[in-house]
Each structure stands twice: as C-alpha cells, then as structure tokens.
Amino acid sequence: NATANTAGAYFLTTTVAAVSTGNGTVIPAGVYLMFPQANTSVIANNGSSNATLIAANTGGVIISDGVNVFAKTANAGGDTVTLLATNGGTAVSGTYNT
C-alpha cells in the first residue's frame, strides 16, 4: 500500500484535526502533499498577519515550520486532514531503488 505507514511505503501519512477557532491547528514541521479538502484551508503567519496559502477545496504542497502554518476549517465541528510526506528514514523497495 503506497500510503500506509509501513517499512516499504514510499509515503507516510500525517493526520491533522483542523478546527475552526483561532488560527486553526498547527501543522507539524515538514513537507507534505495535501489533497483537496472541502472546508479546510492552510494559512500561515508572516510575523504580523495571516495569509491563506491553500484555499478550501484546493490541494497543494505544504512546507511547515511547525509553528506558523495552520490547517483551519470552516466546519464548526472540525475536519480531519490527511497529509502525505515521503518516507525518508526507511529503504523503499521497488521503483525508487538505486
């Protein structure tokens, strides 16, 4: 399975529980792929204000410092966002071997 958190997986998944309050939920430090997610956007703080990096229902690449990048939902009940990161610590069998 390409997206399972197993030794042979190329992708690792990270789950973030996005909330609608404040800035949202901090995304852990790392580089991720995010698939389009209804109601959930990614915002970042530049030191003085927030800006939308990825609008709701849009996917993209996220680079997070673990402090200033957030997942925020318009859904008052919250949303779960699954992010994909590459498995850099384990040898991958198959296509990506050298």
Secondary structure by P-SEA (a helix, b strand, c coil): ccccccccccbbbbbbbcccccccccccbbbbbbcccccbbbbbbccccccccccccbbbbbbcccccbbbbbccccbbbbbbbbccccccccccccc
